[in-house]
Amino acid sequence: MDAHATEDPFHDKEEDLVELTDGSTVKFCGSNKWSGSGGVTCNARVQFMVSRHHISEQNAKISVLENVKDGCKCIEDG
């Protein structure tokens, strides 16, 4: 498990795979801490963006993944 992640029963769901604008695919880890915050999770940041900016959850995930250095990406050990 990623060092930033906490136990999350939804952590390994396939729909957490997100295609970025450059065509690469990364795994979104919503339980990680968003690096622009004081303890806010990546999921909470995505939900804030959806409600505040009226964008889709998918677009919010893309934004968080592309604009925050690795904080919301799952990093596989090994």
Backbone as CSV, one residue per row, in Angstrom:
resi,resn,N_x,N_y,N_z,CA_x,CA_y,CA_z,C_x,C_y,C_z
1,MET,0.848,-1.188,0.000,0.000,0.000,0.000,0.886,1.242,0.000
2,ASP,0.410,2.273,-0.639,1.124,3.547,-0.708,1.328,4.104,0.702
3,ALA,2.451,4.721,0.929,2.771,5.269,2.250,1.805,6.367,2.666
4,HIS,1.156,7.036,1.702,0.216,8.116,2.011,-1.196,7.602,2.265
5,ALA,-1.472,6.374,1.882,-2.836,5.848,1.924,-3.184,5.310,3.303
6,THR,-4.468,5.309,3.575,-4.986,4.669,4.771,-5.855,3.510,4.324
7,GLU,-6.283,2.663,5.253,-7.156,1.558,4.895,-8.433,2.091,4.264
8,ASP,-8.759,1.598,3.097,-9.934,2.056,2.361,-10.472,0.871,1.577
9,PRO,-11.686,0.404,1.874,-12.214,-0.766,1.171,-12.395,-0.534,-0.321
10,PHE,-12.414,0.704,-0.777,-12.609,1.001,-2.194,-11.285,1.297,-2.891
11,HIS,-10.180,1.179,-2.181,-8.853,1.569,-2.658,-8.458,0.889,-3.970
12,ASP,-8.845,-0.360,-4.180,-8.387,-1.112,-5.341,-9.443,-1.262,-6.431
13,LYS,-10.505,-0.484,-6.410,-11.541,-0.597,-7.421,-11.023,-0.149,-8.775
14,GLU,-11.383,-0.887,-9.819,-10.889,-0.591,-11.154,-11.291,0.794,-11.638
15,GLU,-12.460,1.307,-11.212,-12.874,2.620,-11.690,-11.995,3.752,-11.148
16,ASP,-11.040,3.428,-10.300,-10.099,4.431,-9.825,-8.984,4.683,-10.841
17,LEU,-8.995,3.951,-11.958,-8.042,4.217,-13.026,-8.530,5.426,-13.802
18,VAL,-7.642,6.403,-13.978,-8.014,7.665,-14.621,-7.080,7.913,-15.795
19,GLU,-7.672,8.203,-16.959,-6.859,8.556,-18.120,-6.610,10.056,-18.099
20,LEU,-5.342,10.430,-18.144,-4.958,11.833,-18.110,-4.968,12.419,-19.526
21,THR,-4.836,13.719,-19.624,-4.909,14.381,-20.920,-3.766,13.991,-21.849
22,ASP,-2.655,13.484,-21.311,-1.538,13.051,-22.164,-1.696,11.609,-22.642
23,GLY,-2.834,10.969,-22.273,-3.105,9.595,-22.697,-2.636,8.537,-21.725
24,SER,-1.844,8.902,-20.730,-1.398,7.927,-19.738,-2.536,7.620,-18.770
25,THR,-2.451,6.484,-18.133,-3.458,6.069,-17.158,-2.781,5.878,-15.806
26,VAL,-3.370,6.462,-14.777,-2.842,6.312,-13.422,-3.978,5.892,-12.495
27,LYS,-3.603,5.331,-11.384,-4.578,4.908,-10.383,-4.756,6.026,-9.365
28,PHE,-5.988,6.468,-9.196,-6.336,7.521,-8.236,-6.520,6.903,-6.859
29,CYS,-5.832,7.443,-5.872,-5.970,6.974,-4.486,-6.664,8.054,-3.662
30,GLY,-7.961,7.943,-3.550,-8.764,8.947,-2.877,-8.497,9.098,-1.397
31,SER,-7.955,8.061,-0.784,-7.695,8.144,0.659,-6.358,8.818,0.967
32,ASN,-5.546,9.051,-0.061,-4.286,9.790,0.151,-4.601,11.222,0.568
33,LYS,-3.624,11.863,1.157,-3.771,13.272,1.530,-3.416,14.137,0.338
34,TRP,-4.292,15.093,0.029,-4.058,16.036,-1.053,-2.956,16.976,-0.596
35,SER,-1.905,17.124,-1.398,-0.720,17.852,-0.940,-0.930,19.357,-0.810
36,GLY,-2.035,19.888,-1.317,-2.296,21.313,-1.159,-3.093,21.631,0.085
37,SER,-3.157,20.685,1.023,-4.051,20.872,2.164,-3.407,20.514,3.485
38,GLY,-4.118,20.815,4.527,-3.717,20.400,5.859,-4.507,19.182,6.289
39,GLY,-4.399,18.088,5.570,-5.050,16.851,5.975,-6.293,16.481,5.193
40,VAL,-6.625,17.207,4.148,-7.794,16.889,3.317,-7.432,15.724,2.404
41,THR,-8.331,14.751,2.279,-8.065,13.625,1.387,-8.283,14.026,-0.066
42,CYS,-7.735,13.232,-0.938,-7.927,13.465,-2.371,-9.405,13.348,-2.742
43,ASN,-10.121,12.385,-2.147,-11.560,12.259,-2.405,-12.311,13.525,-1.999
44,ALA,-11.964,14.075,-0.844,-12.635,15.290,-0.375,-12.348,16.456,-1.310
45,ARG,-11.123,16.555,-1.809,-10.782,17.625,-2.744,-11.572,17.480,-4.047
46,VAL,-11.694,16.263,-4.529,-12.479,16.016,-5.746,-13.931,16.419,-5.520
47,GLN,-14.508,16.024,-4.402,-15.908,16.368,-4.128,-16.089,17.879,-4.007
48,PHE,-15.133,18.568,-3.405,-15.185,20.026,-3.326,-15.199,20.632,-4.728
49,MET,-14.315,20.152,-5.597,-14.229,20.685,-6.953,-15.521,20.431,-7.739
50,VAL,-16.118,19.265,-7.548,-17.380,18.935,-8.225,-18.470,19.905,-7.786
51,SER,-18.597,20.128,-6.488,-19.668,21.002,-5.997,-19.387,22.478,-6.237
52,ARG,-18.148,22.889,-6.106,-17.789,24.303,-6.246,-17.724,24.758,-7.703
53,HIS,-17.129,23.920,-8.552,-16.886,24.309,-9.942,-17.841,23.644,-10.932
54,HIS,-18.727,22.777,-10.414,-19.739,22.112,-11.243,-19.116,21.352,-12.415
55,ILE,-18.053,20.606,-12.101,-17.418,19.758,-13.102,-17.685,18.302,-12.739
56,SER,-17.425,17.410,-13.662,-17.653,15.987,-13.395,-16.602,15.463,-12.412
57,GLU,-16.932,14.374,-11.756,-15.983,13.749,-10.842,-14.730,13.321,-11.607
58,GLN,-14.914,12.799,-12.813,-13.774,12.373,-13.627,-12.840,13.552,-13.939
59,ASN,-13.415,14.686,-14.346,-12.590,15.862,-14.645,-11.899,16.404,-13.397
60,ALA,-12.564,16.321,-12.257,-11.944,16.764,-11.008,-10.757,15.862,-10.656
61,LYS,-10.906,14.555,-10.849,-9.805,13.627,-10.586,-8.628,13.925,-11.511
62,ILE,-8.926,14.160,-12.789,-7.863,14.489,-13.741,-7.128,15.741,-13.280
63,SER,-7.871,16.750,-12.893,-7.258,17.999,-12.441,-6.365,17.780,-11.223
64,VAL,-6.867,17.045,-10.254,-6.094,16.781,-9.039,-4.832,15.984,-9.377
65,LEU,-4.964,14.985,-10.242,-3.814,14.159,-10.598,-2.766,14.914,-11.404
66,GLU,-3.207,15.806,-12.285,-2.267,16.512,-13.147,-1.649,17.742,-12.488
67,ASN,-2.288,18.269,-11.472,-1.818,19.522,-10.885,-1.216,19.384,-9.493
68,VAL,-1.167,18.183,-8.968,-0.565,17.936,-7.659,0.477,16.855,-7.837
69,LYS,1.702,17.124,-7.468,2.796,16.182,-7.704,2.621,14.885,-6.913
70,ASP,2.116,13.877,-7.566,2.015,12.490,-7.093,1.195,12.273,-5.828
71,GLY,0.652,13.295,-5.221,-0.064,13.118,-3.963,-1.268,12.207,-4.039
72,CYS,-1.967,12.200,-5.167,-3.182,11.406,-5.280,-3.008,10.172,-6.154
73,LYS,-1.784,9.912,-6.596,-1.521,8.719,-7.387,-1.162,7.569,-6.465
74,CYS,-1.682,6.395,-6.776,-1.254,5.200,-6.042,0.115,4.808,-6.566
75,ILE,1.031,4.561,-5.685,2.362,4.125,-6.050,2.491,2.687,-5.579
76,GLU,2.682,1.789,-6.536,2.793,0.367,-6.187,4.167,0.098,-5.596
77,ASP,4.195,-0.657,-4.497,5.467,-1.041,-3.882,6.110,-2.145,-4.710
78,GLY,7.431,-2.129,-4.775,8.149,-3.217,-5.414,8.572,-2.812,-6.735
